């Protein structure tokens, strides 16, 4: 007879294994694109402009909070403009902090989400204050277009966190910490989500700026090259997305005619 303890342990391991698979499901599809772009690329090189209606009412948003805004209150409107590309995150509570980290910025779910319902989850976006050993880009001094691209990438991460349950989030964190291959898959997929939300050129602009910057170490640049989409891939994926949008639009027009 199998003991109850053994059965419970086996069920726990089975559940853990299934959640690991679910947590990496979307990251299992390789993100590559090297096709020739036959779309008008002048449309690609269009900078994102501030949404002034958002800027005028930035103070009304209570879902963005944190010490970062005490130091740089003007950045709140930039963040709200980036959020306008992610309507699914309109109610997300996001805390912004300013501290030494290994990148320019990163996002993560709050550990206290374990005890919260999905509707009450909270997330953090950390911005590098460049006082540590590893320097990031001087975020506050970047152009609006580049800031929107960086923020769009972090918001894409939060979109994924929103879809995960507690088990999946835990397994995601474990794999992200211990697997470099998994980090690469996650970051490339997150770049793809950023492009799908209409921020292809801001992402391209930010990546190009990072690779050209003299303020960034070679190690950080290698990290970006290894784990992110290349400039060519960003444009290629934008072209594919643009082509699909045109085909859908033409198909709908033909359907309406009939």
C-alpha positions, -999 to +999 in steps of 0.1 A: +000+000+000+012+034-009+014+058+020-007+089+020+025+109+024+039+094-008+007+100-028+006+136-016+042+141-026+037+125-060+007+148-067+027+178-056+055+169-080+030+163-108+014+196-102+048+214-101+059+198-133+026+207-151+029+243-140+065+245-151+053+234-186+025+260-186+048+287-174+071+283-204+045+274-230+045+307-248+083+309-246+087+275-263+081+289-298+113+303-313+111+340-322+131+345-354+126+367-385+151+373-414+128+378-443+131+407-467+108+436-458+087+447-488+065+471-467+071+509-468+097+512-441+092+550-438+061+540-417+084+521-394+107+551-386+079+571-370+086+583-335+060+580-308+047+614-297+036+623-261-002+620-256-008+655-242-043+647-230-026+621-207+001+645-197-024+671-185-042+646-164-013+624-152-018+632-116-053+616-117-038+581-122-035+564-088-023+530-101+013+543-105+032+550-073+066+548-057+096+568-046+108+572-082+081+598-088+092+619-059+126+623-078+113+625-113+076+635-113+077+645-150+083+608-160+048+599-148+032+613-180+058+593-201+048+561-184+011+568-189+017+574-226+034+540-228+005+524-208-019+537-235-005+510-258-015+484-231-052+489-224-053+455-207-031+470-179-053+500-173-061+488-137-026+473-129-010+487-098+027+493-106+053+506-081+083+524-095+116+523-075+150+538-081+179+516-071+210+498-083+201+468-106+219+449-134+199+465-163+185+499-172+152+487-157+133+455-150+099+445-139+087+418-115+056+407-096+053+416-060+060+387-036+029+396-017+008+386-048+008+351-033-017+364-007-038+385-031-066+378-055-057+383-092-076+416-094-055+430-065-020+420-078+008+445-077+040+448-098+073+466-095+094+483-122+129+491-110+149+518-126+187+517-123+200+547-104+235+540-118+251+541-083+259+504-084+286+484-101+266+479-133+254+510-151+223+513-172+212+540-196+204+574-180+167+567-184+154+602-174+176+618-201+165+596-229+142+607-257+105+602-253+105+576-281+133+555-265+117+558-230+084+545-245+102+515-260+119+506-228+087+510-208+068+491-234+091+461-230+087+461-192+049+464-195+050+434-219+065+414-191+037+425-168+012+413-194+027+379-191+027+380-153-010+388-154-018+356-172+001+334-147-013+319-115+008+317-083+024+284-092+033+295-127+048+327-114+069+308-089+081+283-116+088+312-140+110+329-114+130+297-107+137+291-144+145+327-151+171+328-123+188+295-131+185+291-169+203+314-193+185+298-222+152+305-206+161+341-201+169+344-238+135+329-248+116+351-224+133+383-235+129+377-272+093+367-267+088+399-247+103+420-275+078+404-298+049+413-275+062+449-275+062+450-313+026+435-314+015+464-291+026+490-317+060+499-302+084+484-328+103+516-336+106+527-300+121+493-292+144+495-322+154+531-313+162+520-277+182+490-288+202+510-313+209+537-287+221+511-262+245+494-287+259+528-298+263+542-263+297+548-248+281+549-213+273+511-214+298+484-206+306+457-232+292+431-208+258+448-208+258+452-246+266+415-250+237+407-227+214+428-249+227+412-281+224+377-267+190+380-252+171+406-273+159+408-308+184+423-333+176+455-351+170+435-383+146+411-365+126+440-349+120+455-384+113+421-399+087+412-373+071+447-377+069+440-415+052+407-409+028+422-385+020+451-408+015+427-437-009+406-417-029+437-407-032+448-443-043+413-454-070+412-426-081+447-436-084+437-473-102+405-464-128+425-443-133+449-471-139+421-496-163+405-472-183+437-468-186+441-506-201+406-508 
